[in-house]
Amino acid sequence: MREPVDALLLDLLEWIGPSPRPYAEVIEAWRTSCPRLPVWEEAGDRGFVERVHEPGSPAQVRVSAAGRRFLEAGRAAAA
């Protein structure tokens, strides 16, 4: 792991899972009051998550291809 926040990023990506989750659910579950651990912001900055919005549907969050690669690498390192 490169940074202490990497373990939390792996948790976030694992939690989102293979199917998109509603944006509101993700923000509610992963918001933080600690400015030193901005997991959601870090995931976005690294391109690990994507926000998807289709007309007529609530916004969704899904793990990007980069996020899947990071998750797979994290799993392999833990094995």
Steps between C-alpha positions, in 0.01 A plus 500: 500500500635840405300714738300449820181595316549212253341249739193722528488540123497122466215483752303759306548327166414162651187650660382656174548160341445387143167681456441875521359639825286810538716810542303614806561163670874514429535855630298423813702190580845641417489861608754596758553793729875437506676716240807278517312194373297617201444152359221596262697795361816293465312227311372763259838669461663168415225415253387192696130587494266643239175684551238396247175682443242379252196719432209405722715303744685603815876545470703185549860432597700214355854375524701607194744281309786664693316427825455135405874472425585661836258266678645193328855608585399558861341157522810337349727680747286382792507137387 
